[in-house]
């Protein structure tokens, strides 16, 4: 239930610390040499994987329907993470809230397609800022019972009541717990404690320990591949 990439993988942790050191203390060297080199290496590694995936998809007959969809119903976040281009202090986008009729239309069209892939009720935002999120989750799950419904949140707006309401419909809730000391913030701690007493939720809730000033140069594993790590202390 707890995912800690900082202590669970010593190699990644050491590399991250080195990169963070150069980023903070030698920004010119970091931007001119290190960042470009890391991105180039990642591109070299990713390209054959992406090419193979594209070839596999294009070779299928009939051409398959998409398997993943993200729906961002509100284009805002409430945190100030330094790595994020749309944190609440620098977000350049005009405020938008998706109309309910548009959301309902998307769900209805997916229903007509017999969609059974995953639906993420988030994208580059904090979905719990949308006061309708439970209602939207209910509509999506009841209309598309065979789809996998998931949601990523920073957890700051979670209450036990809202959590229990959401988990009636979600197949997976991922909480990015931002705390530079890697402690659980209070709302997430309450959710964690609740889950400890409800084993059925263990496979449906993941809490990712994250730092607000993280250096995101390494791709985290897929949620399906992540395993439980150490138990953190509360904030």
Protein Blocks (a to p, Z undefined) as FASTA:
>chain_A
ZZcfklmpmklmmmmmmmmmmmmmmmmlmmmmmmmmmmmmmmmmmmmmmmmmmmmmmmpc
cddddfbdcddfbfcdfbfcfklmkbfklocbdcddddfklmmmmmmmmmmnopabdcdf
bfbdcfklpmklmmmmmmmmmmmmmbccddddehlmpcfklmmmmmmmpmbdcdddddfk
lpacfklmmmmmmmmmmmklmmmcccddddfkbccfbccddfklpccddddddZZ
